[in-house]
Amino acid sequence: ETADIGVTGLATMGRNLARNLAHHGYVVALHNRSESKTKQIMADHSDEGAFLPASSMAEFVASLRRPRRAIIMVKAGPATDAVIEELAALMEPGDMIVDGGNAHFADTRRREAALKERGLHFVGAGISGGEEGALNGPSIMPGGSVESYRELGPMLESIAAQVDGVPCCVHVGPDGAGHFVKMVHNGIEYSDMQLIAEAYDLLRQALGRSPAELAEIFREWNRGDLESYLIEITAEVLDHVDASGQPLVDVIVDQAEQKGTGRWTVASALDLGVPVTGIAEAVFARALSGHPEQRAAARNLEGPNGTAPNYSLVEDVRLALYASKIIAYAQGFDQITAASEEFGWNIDRGAMATIWRGGCIIRARFLDRIRTAYEANPQLPTLLADPTFAEALTEAQQAWRRVVSTAAQIGVPTPGFSSALAYYDGLRRERLPAALIQGLRDFFGAHTYRRIDRDGTFHTDWSGDRTERPA
Ligand code: NDP
């Protein structure tokens, strides 16, 4: 009973998380369903810290000091349920199970409630940063009770990435809050990548630049407002020439895959009634890319004979990318706000921006601006209303419009840029055509409408004398 914490599930993520914990001086118990992975870590890394390998779950649990803490890093879904059950059966009231996998937040809510009944703490912790992050400092988004965070928090904070001396880990909120925020983080990651891909595609098609020349443009952009890990690695990928001497990006099959967290984000946004168009367009663009039969069938459809106008497209695209990114993040934070209200999580949005500054895939200078915006006004109804972002949008909007119209004229799809601009213009409008939609709904379904000049709801007798009466 000497291990401070245990990790069960020692594939890529679990192995590196266990090593990270050991590097920070914790005694780490190790377990994996197939023992070969446990043995492999002992063979490769036992000199890095104090590990206690276990060949069975019972031995693993027995090696943990009390109250016990075990992190699960296995495949999300039924595998996680199976491992939780195995662990819970061996644990005692007051012990803690942490799920660091990519669980759906609804599963986490269910598991937390069930384990609480058995006297066990359950913490669903979103962990971002992939293989490298898990080893050297991820961004960690733990949910669960305040009590469990009090015990677990210091340990997680010590192994998380640090930015300006601040750990990229904070207690997000009760039950599924951590996994929810991790899910939205992944959705935002989808939209970031989609916008980068559109910028690349448009510049390449419109200006005929080579991947290497485009890499240089992204490198340049990485010195300004867009500075981020994803922009940095975009330059790396574009610059890479494979063994056959071709730019790698030209030989990779152009069908983007997905593991599902983007889709979860959009499904949840539909349930919550939050327009996350940036993330949704990104998920759908990947889906479109994955239908080669439809793409082949559509190949001969007519395209435009327009040419790219002769203006400073590179700078315009940079501005359009930045503006669209602001929209996508604003929408993602709206989704967090809505869920926080729906589930009573009381999430501090500024703190989420703070813990995404390091360790994770969307890490960027930009997140500091979001943190500042919520610090200045914790009740901010939309990030677009923050003076700094409003100014950035003002500066970008003419360029953004030129980019969207150029893309349409030369036939390059930019669903991210275009829908972000439509969202911006939609929110800006004093009156929306939603009034007409309400009129139509009242006409065919007597769904009623409200008026701008009187309180109450009304119905017009469309099939009769068309007089209006209170509904
Ligand atoms: P995988 O998702 O590939 O899962 C493999 C691990 O799960 C192995 O240890 C495997 O054990 C174990 N496992 C699978 N089924 C069972 C079962 N029924 N009972 C017990 N153990 C089982 O591993 P990763 O390291 O890639 O990811 C772990 C978790 O972290 C996942 O939830 C993933 O979504 C999440 N995650 C992954 C990231 C990444 O970059 N890879 C980033 C952030 C989160 P065995 O060796 O015996 O087969």
Residues whose N, C-alpha, C, O or C-beta is under 5 A from the ligand:
A	BS01	NDP	G9 L10 A11 T12 M13 G14 R33 S34 K37 M73 V74 K75 A76 A79 A82 V83 G100 G101 N102 I127 S128 G130 E131
